[in-house]
Amino acid sequence: MNSSVIISPRVIDTINSLSSADRTPISNALSMEFILGQNPEDTLTPNQSIIYAVIRFYVTQDTARHRRNLANVS
C-alpha cells in the first residue's frame, strides 16, 4: 500500500503565507484529511474552504508527480 503524501515547499510556503487565523485551521484540515482520513469541510469557513481547495490540489498534484517520477526510475 502506497499512502505517501508529499508536502512540497510550495505547500509549506503557501501555508506560511496565510494569516495566523487561517494557517492553523487549514493545517489542521490537511492533517484531518491526509493523516486521519476524515473530512475537514465542517471545520473551515467558506473562505478557508476555498484556500484549502487550492492547497489540497497542490498536495494531490505534487504527490501524483512524485509517484510518476518513482515509476519512471524503476
Distance bins in CASP14 RR format, pairs under 12 A and 6 or more apart:
PFRMAT RR
TARGET T0000
AUTHOR 0000-0000-0000
RMODE 2
METHOD distances of the structure
MODEL  1
2 63 0 0 0 0 1 0 0 0 0 0 0
2 64 0 0 0 0 0 1 0 0 0 0 0
2 66 0 0 0 0 0 1 0 0 0 0 0
2 67 1 0 0 1 0 0 0 0 0 0 0
2 70 0 0 0 0 1 0 0 0 0 0 0
2 71 0 0 0 0 0 1 0 0 0 0 0
3 34 0 0 0 0 1 0 0 0 0 0 0
3 35 0 0 0 0 1 0 0 0 0 0 0
3 37 0 0 0 0 0 1 0 0 0 0 0
3 63 0 0 0 0 1 0 0 0 0 0 0
3 67 0 0 0 0 0 1 0 0 0 0 0
4 34 0 0 0 0 0 1 0 0 0 0 0
4 35 0 0 0 0 0 1 0 0 0 0 0
4 59 0 0 0 0 0 1 0 0 0 0 0
4 62 0 0 0 0 0 1 0 0 0 0 0
4 63 1 0 0 1 0 0 0 0 0 0 0
4 64 0 0 0 0 0 1 0 0 0 0 0
4 66 1 0 0 1 0 0 0 0 0 0 0
4 67 1 0 0 1 0 0 0 0 0 0 0
4 70 0 0 0 0 1 0 0 0 0 0 0
5 11 0 0 0 0 1 0 0 0 0 0 0
5 30 0 0 0 0 1 0 0 0 0 0 0
5 31 0 0 0 0 0 1 0 0 0 0 0
5 33 0 0 0 0 1 0 0 0 0 0 0
5 34 1 0 1 0 0 0 0 0 0 0 0
5 35 1 0 0 1 0 0 0 0 0 0 0
5 36 0 0 0 0 0 1 0 0 0 0 0
5 37 0 0 0 0 0 1 0 0 0 0 0
5 56 0 0 0 0 0 1 0 0 0 0 0
5 58 0 0 0 0 0 1 0 0 0 0 0
5 59 1 0 0 1 0 0 0 0 0 0 0
5 60 0 0 0 0 1 0 0 0 0 0 0
5 61 0 0 0 0 0 1 0 0 0 0 0
5 62 0 0 0 0 1 0 0 0 0 0 0
5 63 1 0 1 0 0 0 0 0 0 0 0
5 64 0 0 0 0 0 1 0 0 0 0 0
5 66 0 0 0 0 1 0 0 0 0 0 0
5 67 0 0 0 0 0 1 0 0 0 0 0
6 12 0 0 0 0 0 1 0 0 0 0 0
6 30 0 0 0 0 0 1 0 0 0 0 0
6 34 0 0 0 0 0 1 0 0 0 0 0
6 58 0 0 0 0 1 0 0 0 0 0 0
6 59 1 0 0 1 0 0 0 0 0 0 0
6 60 0 0 0 0 1 0 0 0 0 0 0
6 61 0 0 0 0 1 0 0 0 0 0 0
6 62 1 0 1 0 0 0 0 0 0 0 0
6 63 1 0 1 0 0 0 0 0 0 0 0
6 64 0 0 0 0 1 0 0 0 0 0 0
6 65 1 0 0 1 0 0 0 0 0 0 0
6 66 1 0 1 0 0 0 0 0 0 0 0
6 67 0 0 0 0 1 0 0 0 0 0 0
6 68 0 0 0 0 0 1 0 0 0 0 0
6 69 0 0 0 0 0 1 0 0 0 0 0
6 70 0 0 0 0 0 1 0 0 0 0 0
7 13 0 0 0 0 0 1 0 0 0 0 0
7 14 0 0 0 0 0 1 0 0 0 0 0
7 15 0 0 0 0 1 0 0 0 0 0 0
7 16 0 0 0 0 0 1 0 0 0 0 0
7 27 0 0 0 0 0 1 0 0 0 0 0
7 30 1 0 0 1 0 0 0 0 0 0 0
7 31 0 0 0 0 0 1 0 0 0 0 0
7 34 0 0 0 0 1 0 0 0 0 0 0
7 35 0 0 0 0 0 1 0 0 0 0 0
7 55 0 0 0 0 1 0 0 0 0 0 0
7 56 0 0 0 0 0 1 0 0 0 0 0
7 58 0 0 0 0 1 0 0 0 0 0 0
7 59 1 0 0 1 0 0 0 0 0 0 0
7 60 0 0 0 0 0 1 0 0 0 0 0
7 62 1 0 0 1 0 0 0 0 0 0 0
7 63 0 0 0 0 1 0 0 0 0 0 0
7 66 0 0 0 0 0 1 0 0 0 0 0
8 14 0 0 0 0 1 0 0 0 0 0 0
8 15 0 0 0 0 0 1 0 0 0 0 0
8 55 0 0 0 0 0 1 0 0 0 0 0
8 57 0 0 0 0 0 1 0 0 0 0 0
8 58 1 0 0 1 0 0 0 0 0 0 0
8 59 1 0 0 1 0 0 0 0 0 0 0
8 60 0 0 0 0 0 1 0 0 0 0 0
8 61 0 0 0 0 1 0 0 0 0 0 0
8 62 1 0 1 0 0 0 0 0 0 0 0
8 63 0 0 0 0 1 0 0 0 0 0 0
8 64 0 0 0 0 0 1 0 0 0 0 0
8 65 0 0 0 0 1 0 0 0 0 0 0
8 66 0 0 0 0 1 0 0 0 0 0 0
9 15 0 0 0 0 0 1 0 0 0 0 0
9 16 0 0 0 0 0 1 0 0 0 0 0
9 58 0 0 0 0 0 1 0 0 0 0 0
9 62 0 0 0 0 1 0 0 0 0 0 0
10 16 0 0 0 0 0 1 0 0 0 0 0
10 17 0 0 0 0 0 1 0 0 0 0 0
10 54 0 0 0 0 0 1 0 0 0 0 0
10 55 0 0 0 0 1 0 0 0 0 0 0
10 57 0 0 0 0 0 1 0 0 0 0 0
10 58 1 0 1 0 0 0 0 0 0 0 0
10 59 0 0 0 0 1 0 0 0 0 0 0
10 61 0 0 0 0 1 0 0 0 0 0 0
10 62 1 0 0 1 0 0 0 0 0 0 0
10 65 0 0 0 0 0 1 0 0 0 0 0
11 17 0 0 0 0 0 1 0 0 0 0 0
11 18 0 0 0 0 0 1 0 0 0 0 0
11 26 0 0 0 0 0 1 0 0 0 0 0
11 27 0 0 0 0 0 1 0 0 0 0 0
11 30 0 0 0 0 1 0 0 0 0 0 0
11 34 0 0 0 0 0 1 0 0 0 0 0
11 51 0 0 0 0 0 1 0 0 0 0 0
11 52 0 0 0 0 0 1 0 0 0 0 0
11 54 0 0 0 0 1 0 0 0 0 0 0
11 55 1 0 0 1 0 0 0 0 0 0 0
11 56 0 0 0 0 1 0 0 0 0 0 0
11 57 0 0 0 0 1 0 0 0 0 0 0
11 58 1 0 1 0 0 0 0 0 0 0 0
11 59 1 0 1 0 0 0 0 0 0 0 0
11 60 0 0 0 0 0 1 0 0 0 0 0
11 61 0 0 0 0 1 0 0 0 0 0 0
11 62 1 0 0 1 0 0 0 0 0 0 0
11 63 0 0 0 0 0 1 0 0 0 0 0
12 18 0 0 0 0 0 1 0 0 0 0 0
12 23 0 0 0 0 0 1 0 0 0 0 0
12 26 0 0 0 0 0 1 0 0 0 0 0
12 27 0 0 0 0 0 1 0 0 0 0 0
12 30 0 0 0 0 0 1 0 0 0 0 0
12 55 0 0 0 0 0 1 0 0 0 0 0
12 58 0 0 0 0 1 0 0 0 0 0 0
12 59 0 0 0 0 0 1 0 0 0 0 0
12 62 0 0 0 0 0 1 0 0 0 0 0
13 55 0 0 0 0 0 1 0 0 0 0 0
13 58 0 0 0 0 1 0 0 0 0 0 0
14 22 0 0 0 0 0 1 0 0 0 0 0
14 23 0 0 0 0 0 1 0 0 0 0 0
14 26 0 0 0 0 1 0 0 0 0 0 0
14 27 0 0 0 0 0 1 0 0 0 0 0
14 30 0 0 0 0 0 1 0 0 0 0 0
14 51 0 0 0 0 1 0 0 0 0 0 0
14 52 0 0 0 0 0 1 0 0 0 0 0
14 54 1 0 0 1 0 0 0 0 0 0 0
14 55 1 0 1 0 0 0 0 0 0 0 0
14 56 0 0 0 0 0 1 0 0 0 0 0
14 57 0 0 0 0 0 1 0 0 0 0 0
14 58 1 0 0 1 0 0 0 0 0 0 0
14 59 0 0 0 0 0 1 0 0 0 0 0
14 62 0 0 0 0 0 1 0 0 0 0 0
15 22 0 0 0 0 1 0 0 0 0 0 0
15 23 1 0 1 0 0 0 0 0 0 0 0
15 24 0 0 0 0 1 0 0 0 0 0 0
15 25 0 0 0 0 0 1 0 0 0 0 0
15 26 1 0 0 1 0 0 0 0 0 0 0
15 27 1 0 0 1 0 0 0 0 0 0 0
15 28 0 0 0 0 0 1 0 0 0 0 0
15 29 0 0 0 0 0 1 0 0 0 0 0
15 30 0 0 0 0 1 0 0 0 0 0 0
15 31 0 0 0 0 0 1 0 0 0 0 0
15 48 0 0 0 0 0 1 0 0 0 0 0
15 51 0 0 0 0 1 0 0 0 0 0 0
15 52 0 0 0 0 0 1 0 0 0 0 0
15 54 0 0 0 0 0 1 0 0 0 0 0
15 55 1 0 0 1 0 0 0 0 0 0 0
15 56 0 0 0 0 0 1 0 0 0 0 0
15 58 0 0 0 0 1 0 0 0 0 0 0
15 59 0 0 0 0 0 1 0 0 0 0 0
16 22 0 0 0 0 0 1 0 0 0 0 0
16 23 1 0 0 1 0 0 0 0 0 0 0
16 26 0 0 0 0 0 1 0 0 0 0 0
16 27 0 0 0 0 1 0 0 0 0 0 0
16 55 0 0 0 0 0 1 0 0 0 0 0
17 23 0 0 0 0 1 0 0 0 0 0 0
17 26 0 0 0 0 0 1 0 0 0 0 0
17 51 0 0 0 0 0 1 0 0 0 0 0
17 54 0 0 0 0 0 1 0 0 0 0 0
17 55 0 0 0 0 0 1 0 0 0 0 0
18 24 0 0 0 0 1 0 0 0 0 0 0
18 25 0 0 0 0 1 0 0 0 0 0 0
18 26 1 0 0 1 0 0 0 0 0 0 0
18 27 0 0 0 0 1 0 0 0 0 0 0
18 29 0 0 0 0 0 1 0 0 0 0 0
18 30 0 0 0 0 0 1 0 0 0 0 0
18 47 0 0 0 0 0 1 0 0 0 0 0
18 48 0 0 0 0 1 0 0 0 0 0 0
18 51 1 0 0 1 0 0 0 0 0 0 0
18 52 0 0 0 0 0 1 0 0 0 0 0
18 54 0 0 0 0 0 1 0 0 0 0 0
18 55 0 0 0 0 1 0 0 0 0 0 0
19 25 0 0 0 0 0 1 0 0 0 0 0
19 26 0 0 0 0 0 1 0 0 0 0 0
19 47 0 0 0 0 0 1 0 0 0 0 0
19 48 0 0 0 0 0 1 0 0 0 0 0
19 51 0 0 0 0 0 1 0 0 0 0 0
20 26 0 0 0 0 0 1 0 0 0 0 0
20 27 0 0 0 0 0 1 0 0 0 0 0
21 44 0 0 0 0 0 1 0 0 0 0 0
21 45 0 0 0 0 1 0 0 0 0 0 0
21 47 0 0 0 0 0 1 0 0 0 0 0
21 48 0 0 0 0 1 0 0 0 0 0 0
21 51 0 0 0 0 0 1 0 0 0 0 0
22 28 0 0 0 0 0 1 0 0 0 0 0
22 29 0 0 0 0 0 1 0 0 0 0 0
22 44 0 0 0 0 1 0 0 0 0 0 0
22 45 0 0 0 0 1 0 0 0 0 0 0
22 47 1 0 0 1 0 0 0 0 0 0 0
22 48 1 0 1 0 0 0 0 0 0 0 0
22 49 0 0 0 0 0 1 0 0 0 0 0
22 50 0 0 0 0 0 1 0 0 0 0 0
22 51 1 0 0 1 0 0 0 0 0 0 0
22 52 0 0 0 0 1 0 0 0 0 0 0
22 54 0 0 0 0 0 1 0 0 0 0 0
22 55 0 0 0 0 0 1 0 0 0 0 0
23 29 0 0 0 0 0 1 0 0 0 0 0
23 30 0 0 0 0 0 1 0 0 0 0 0
23 48 0 0 0 0 0 1 0 0 0 0 0
23 51 0 0 0 0 1 0 0 0 0 0 0
23 52 0 0 0 0 0 1 0 0 0 0 0
23 55 0 0 0 0 0 1 0 0 0 0 0
24 30 0 0 0 0 0 1 0 0 0 0 0
24 31 0 0 0 0 0 1 0 0 0 0 0
24 43 0 0 0 0 0 1 0 0 0 0 0
24 44 0 0 0 0 0 1 0 0 0 0 0
24 48 0 0 0 0 0 1 0 0 0 0 0
25 31 0 0 0 0 0 1 0 0 0 0 0
25 32 0 0 0 0 0 1 0 0 0 0 0
25 40 0 0 0 0 1 0 0 0 0 0 0
25 41 0 0 0 0 0 1 0 0 0 0 0
25 42 0 0 0 0 0 1 0 0 0 0 0
25 43 1 0 0 1 0 0 0 0 0 0 0
25 44 1 0 1 0 0 0 0 0 0 0 0
25 45 1 0 0 1 0 0 0 0 0 0 0
25 47 0 0 0 0 0 1 0 0 0 0 0
25 48 1 0 1 0 0 0 0 0 0 0 0
25 49 0 0 0 0 1 0 0 0 0 0 0
25 51 0 0 0 0 1 0 0 0 0 0 0
25 52 0 0 0 0 1 0 0 0 0 0 0
25 55 0 0 0 0 0 1 0 0 0 0 0
26 32 0 0 0 0 0 1 0 0 0 0 0
26 33 0 0 0 0 0 1 0 0 0 0 0
26 40 0 0 0 0 1 0 0 0 0 0 0
26 43 0 0 0 0 1 0 0 0 0 0 0
26 44 1 0 0 1 0 0 0 0 0 0 0
26 45 0 0 0 0 0 1 0 0 0 0 0
26 47 0 0 0 0 0 1 0 0 0 0 0
26 48 1 0 1 0 0 0 0 0 0 0 0
26 49 0 0 0 0 1 0 0 0 0 0 0
26 50 0 0 0 0 0 1 0 0 0 0 0
26 51 1 0 0 1 0 0 0 0 0 0 0
26 52 1 0 1 0 0 0 0 0 0 0 0
26 53 0 0 0 0 0 1 0 0 0 0 0
26 54 0 0 0 0 1 0 0 0 0 0 0
26 55 1 0 0 1 0 0 0 0 0 0 0
26 56 0 0 0 0 1 0 0 0 0 0 0
26 58 0 0 0 0 0 1 0 0 0 0 0
26 59 0 0 0 0 0 1 0 0 0 0 0
27 33 0 0 0 0 0 1 0 0 0 0 0
27 34 0 0 0 0 0 1 0 0 0 0 0
27 35 0 0 0 0 0 1 0 0 0 0 0
27 40 0 0 0 0 0 1 0 0 0 0 0
27 43 0 0 0 0 0 1 0 0 0 0 0
27 44 0 0 0 0 0 1 0 0 0 0 0
27 48 0 0 0 0 0 1 0 0 0 0 0
27 51 0 0 0 0 0 1 0 0 0 0 0
27 52 0 0 0 0 1 0 0 0 0 0 0
27 55 0 0 0 0 1 0 0 0 0 0 0
27 59 0 0 0 0 0 1 0 0 0 0 0
28 34 0 0 0 0 0 1 0 0 0 0 0
28 35 0 0 0 0 0 1 0 0 0 0 0
28 36 0 0 0 0 0 1 0 0 0 0 0
28 38 0 0 0 0 0 1 0 0 0 0 0
28 40 1 0 0 1 0 0 0 0 0 0 0
28 42 0 0 0 0 0 1 0 0 0 0 0
28 43 1 0 0 1 0 0 0 0 0 0 0
28 44 0 0 0 0 1 0 0 0 0 0 0
28 48 0 0 0 0 0 1 0 0 0 0 0
28 52 0 0 0 0 0 1 0 0 0 0 0
29 35 0 0 0 0 0 1 0 0 0 0 0
29 36 0 0 0 0 0 1 0 0 0 0 0
29 37 0 0 0 0 0 1 0 0 0 0 0
29 38 0 0 0 0 1 0 0 0 0 0 0
29 39 0 0 0 0 1 0 0 0 0 0 0
29 40 1 1 0 0 0 0 0 0 0 0 0
29 41 0 0 0 0 1 0 0 0 0 0 0
29 42 0 0 0 0 1 0 0 0 0 0 0
29 43 1 0 1 0 0 0 0 0 0 0 0
29 44 1 0 1 0 0 0 0 0 0 0 0
29 45 0 0 0 0 0 1 0 0 0 0 0
29 48 1 0 0 1 0 0 0 0 0 0 0
29 49 0 0 0 0 1 0 0 0 0 0 0
29 51 0 0 0 0 1 0 0 0 0 0 0
29 52 1 0 1 0 0 0 0 0 0 0 0
29 53 0 0 0 0 0 1 0 0 0 0 0
29 55 0 0 0 0 1 0 0 0 0 0 0
29 56 0 0 0 0 1 0 0 0 0 0 0
29 59 0 0 0 0 0 1 0 0 0 0 0
30 36 0 0 0 0 0 1 0 0 0 0 0
30 37 0 0 0 0 0 1 0 0 0 0 0
30 38 0 0 0 0 0 1 0 0 0 0 0
30 40 1 0 0 1 0 0 0 0 0 0 0
30 43 0 0 0 0 0 1 0 0 0 0 0
30 44 0 0 0 0 0 1 0 0 0 0 0
30 48 0 0 0 0 0 1 0 0 0 0 0
30 51 0 0 0 0 0 1 0 0 0 0 0
30 52 1 0 0 1 0 0 0 0 0 0 0
30 53 0 0 0 0 0 1 0 0 0 0 0
30 54 0 0 0 0 0 1 0 0 0 0 0
30 55 1 0 0 1 0 0 0 0 0 0 0
30 56 1 0 0 1 0 0 0 0 0 0 0
30 57 0 0 0 0 0 1 0 0 0 0 0
30 58 0 0 0 0 0 1 0 0 0 0 0
30 59 1 0 0 1 0 0 0 0 0 0 0
30 60 0 0 0 0 0 1 0 0 0 0 0
31 37 0 0 0 0 1 0 0 0 0 0 0
31 38 0 0 0 0 1 0 0 0 0 0 0
31 40 0 0 0 0 1 0 0 0 0 0 0
31 43 0 0 0 0 0 1 0 0 0 0 0
31 52 0 0 0 0 0 1 0 0 0 0 0
31 59 0 0 0 0 0 1 0 0 0 0 0
32 38 1 0 1 0 0 0 0 0 0 0 0
32 39 1 0 0 1 0 0 0 0 0 0 0
32 40 1 0 1 0 0 0 0 0 0 0 0
32 41 0 0 0 0 1 0 0 0 0 0 0
32 42 0 0 0 0 1 0 0 0 0 0 0
32 43 1 0 0 1 0 0 0 0 0 0 0
32 44 0 0 0 0 0 1 0 0 0 0 0
32 52 0 0 0 0 0 1 0 0 0 0 0
32 56 0 0 0 0 0 1 0 0 0 0 0
33 39 1 0 0 1 0 0 0 0 0 0 0
33 40 1 0 1 0 0 0 0 0 0 0 0
33 41 0 0 0 0 1 0 0 0 0 0 0
33 43 0 0 0 0 0 1 0 0 0 0 0
33 44 0 0 0 0 0 1 0 0 0 0 0
33 52 0 0 0 0 1 0 0 0 0 0 0
33 53 0 0 0 0 0 1 0 0 0 0 0
33 55 0 0 0 0 0 1 0 0 0 0 0
33 56 1 0 0 1 0 0 0 0 0 0 0
33 59 0 0 0 0 1 0 0 0 0 0 0
33 60 0 0 0 0 0 1 0 0 0 0 0
34 40 0 0 0 0 1 0 0 0 0 0 0
34 52 0 0 0 0 0 1 0 0 0 0 0
34 55 0 0 0 0 0 1 0 0 0 0 0
34 56 0 0 0 0 1 0 0 0 0 0 0
34 58 0 0 0 0 0 1 0 0 0 0 0
34 59 1 0 0 1 0 0 0 0 0 0 0
34 60 0 0 0 0 1 0 0 0 0 0 0
34 62 0 0 0 0 0 1 0 0 0 0 0
34 63 0 0 0 0 1 0 0 0 0 0 0
35 59 0 0 0 0 0 1 0 0 0 0 0
36 43 0 0 0 0 0 1 0 0 0 0 0
39 49 0 0 0 0 0 1 0 0 0 0 0
39 52 0 0 0 0 0 1 0 0 0 0 0
39 56 0 0 0 0 0 1 0 0 0 0 0
40 48 0 0 0 0 1 0 0 0 0 0 0
40 49 0 0 0 0 1 0 0 0 0 0 0
40 52 1 0 0 1 0 0 0 0 0 0 0
40 53 0 0 0 0 0 1 0 0 0 0 0
40 55 0 0 0 0 0 1 0 0 0 0 0
40 56 0 0 0 0 1 0 0 0 0 0 0
41 48 0 0 0 0 0 1 0 0 0 0 0
41 49 1 0 0 1 0 0 0 0 0 0 0
41 50 0 0 0 0 0 1 0 0 0 0 0
41 52 0 0 0 0 1 0 0 0 0 0 0
41 53 0 0 0 0 0 1 0 0 0 0 0
41 56 0 0 0 0 0 1 0 0 0 0 0
42 48 0 0 0 0 0 1 0 0 0 0 0
42 49 0 0 0 0 1 0 0 0 0 0 0
43 49 0 0 0 0 1 0 0 0 0 0 0
43 52 0 0 0 0 1 0 0 0 0 0 0
44 50 0 0 0 0 1 0 0 0 0 0 0
44 51 0 0 0 0 1 0 0 0 0 0 0
44 52 1 0 1 0 0 0 0 0 0 0 0
44 53 0 0 0 0 1 0 0 0 0 0 0
44 55 0 0 0 0 0 1 0 0 0 0 0
44 56 0 0 0 0 0 1 0 0 0 0 0
45 51 0 0 0 0 1 0 0 0 0 0 0
45 52 0 0 0 0 1 0 0 0 0 0 0
46 52 0 0 0 0 0 1 0 0 0 0 0
46 53 0 0 0 0 0 1 0 0 0 0 0
47 53 0 0 0 0 0 1 0 0 0 0 0
47 54 0 0 0 0 0 1 0 0 0 0 0
48 54 0 0 0 0 0 1 0 0 0 0 0
48 55 0 0 0 0 0 1 0 0 0 0 0
48 56 0 0 0 0 0 1 0 0 0 0 0
49 55 0 0 0 0 0 1 0 0 0 0 0
49 56 0 0 0 0 1 0 0 0 0 0 0
50 56 0 0 0 0 0 1 0 0 0 0 0
50 57 0 0 0 0 0 1 0 0 0 0 0
51 57 0 0 0 0 0 1 0 0 0 0 0
51 58 0 0 0 0 0 1 0 0 0 0 0
52 58 0 0 0 0 0 1 0 0 0 0 0
52 59 0 0 0 0 0 1 0 0 0 0 0
53 59 0 0 0 0 0 1 0 0 0 0 0
53 60 0 0 0 0 0 1 0 0 0 0 0
54 60 0 0 0 0 0 1 0 0 0 0 0
54 61 0 0 0 0 0 1 0 0 0 0 0
55 61 0 0 0 0 0 1 0 0 0 0 0
55 62 0 0 0 0 0 1 0 0 0 0 0
56 62 0 0 0 0 0 1 0 0 0 0 0
56 63 0 0 0 0 0 1 0 0 0 0 0
57 63 0 0 0 0 0 1 0 0 0 0 0
57 64 0 0 0 0 0 1 0 0 0 0 0
58 64 0 0 0 0 0 1 0 0 0 0 0
58 65 0 0 0 0 0 1 0 0 0 0 0
59 65 0 0 0 0 0 1 0 0 0 0 0
59 66 0 0 0 0 0 1 0 0 0 0 0
60 66 0 0 0 0 0 1 0 0 0 0 0
60 67 0 0 0 0 0 1 0 0 0 0 0
61 67 0 0 0 0 0 1 0 0 0 0 0
61 68 0 0 0 0 0 1 0 0 0 0 0
62 68 0 0 0 0 0 1 0 0 0 0 0
62 69 0 0 0 0 0 1 0 0 0 0 0
63 69 0 0 0 0 0 1 0 0 0 0 0
63 70 0 0 0 0 0 1 0 0 0 0 0
64 70 0 0 0 0 0 1 0 0 0 0 0
64 71 0 0 0 0 0 1 0 0 0 0 0
65 71 0 0 0 0 0 1 0 0 0 0 0
65 72 0 0 0 0 0 1 0 0 0 0 0
66 72 0 0 0 0 0 1 0 0 0 0 0
66 73 0 0 0 0 0 1 0 0 0 0 0
67 73 0 0 0 0 0 1 0 0 0 0 0
67 74 0 0 0 0 0 1 0 0 0 0 0
68 74 0 0 0 0 0 1 0 0 0 0 0
END
